Amino acid sequence: MHKDLIFELISVLVGVVALLILVVHLVKKQKLLKILKKPGIYTPIILILVVFVTGLLSNKTYAPNFAMPAFMMSHAPGGMPASIPVPKIFDFFMHENKFEKVADIGADPNQVPNEAQKPDADGIVRISLHAQEVISEIGPGIYFNYWTYNKQVPGPMLRIKEGDTVELTLTNDKSSLHNHNIDLHAVTGQGGGASLTNVMPGESKTFLFKALNPGLYVYHCAMPNVSTHNSHGQYGLIMVDPKDSTTQLSKVDKEFYVTQGELYTEGQLGKKGLVPFDSDALLEGVPNYVVFNGKVESMPRMHAKVGDKIRMYVGNGGVNLISSFHVIGEIFDKVYPEAAIGSNSSVFENVQTTAVLPGGASIVEFTVDVPGKYLLVDHALARMNKGAWAVLEVTGEENPTIFKQVGITKPVHKMME
């Protein structure tokens, strides 16, 4: 994991040492000393220094939060800027032992609560989440410093009911280097709860809210800089089931939890080792990786049988790209656009691709009629090269009335032999 960082460190140290040796050799030369004794030589030296300093100042860049409202400026314990978790190699090695190494950062898409969480005896639904900064693989041999809820990306899918009174407790792991909080789009109130849950490392805070509106909502960290925290993986979905039985979702055979996200890393696509966060790429909106559930998928984790009715809860943790969500080889029987549910909400039928906005969600349903491996993609298809795909594997009997190969035409040169 550290090989590339060590090579970069060696390169810097060797370069500095070589420069020092060169300076020492030049100073030892008598001709150089004679030149330095001439009064006129200092004028161009001073001008060069002035140009160098003014050039640096004119090209100064700022942390991603510099243009944000004053109350949203970056702040973190110990003075470390929240814009970059390990801005220098030395910083990473100083804090490396604090970070837990997670074998698989990707949230299991099968982990969908089958019903709303029940309230306790006093009528309050209690939810606890744990913010933690960890290290895990984006892909084989490519490591990243993820910021998470419950050591997974996305965070766990939460499920409550319209009208519930909810008490949510957020704990920030003592190993974290930054403050964290939580903004739930299902919450009515300042910051969606973020203003009440600013937790330092080792601290916990609790707040109470009432679920007023049904639907599927994103939750995410909203600590300054918000886009930085989100693009490290701090997001998830919360489902608020409608209390009106006539607008509740119908029963299905399989439910899956899928959330798209972007990872902004230094170096080229596929660079091995620990890849630091790239704030310039974040501001430009050009991620190295666009992934479903936190990482590049290595094997199918969603499985179904022919005839199963499927529902997918689809989110977009952002922070820059609109997802054009599509399942290759399927047509959505129903789409709840922007995950809106309720008596006056629209339901679309026979949809090929649906938009999932950054910080938004959608619910799609379809029935699988034919066995095979079905690719979930963002149909901005170049993003597949960056990891924006997952597989739904369907087993069962073939259905030749719907899908079959009719025949094979041999190449002309083969027919002439």
Order of alpha helices (4+ residues) and beta strands (2+ residues): alpha-alpha-alpha-alpha-beta-beta-beta-beta-beta-beta-beta-beta-alpha-beta-beta-beta-alpha-beta-beta-beta-beta-beta-beta-beta-beta-beta-beta-alpha
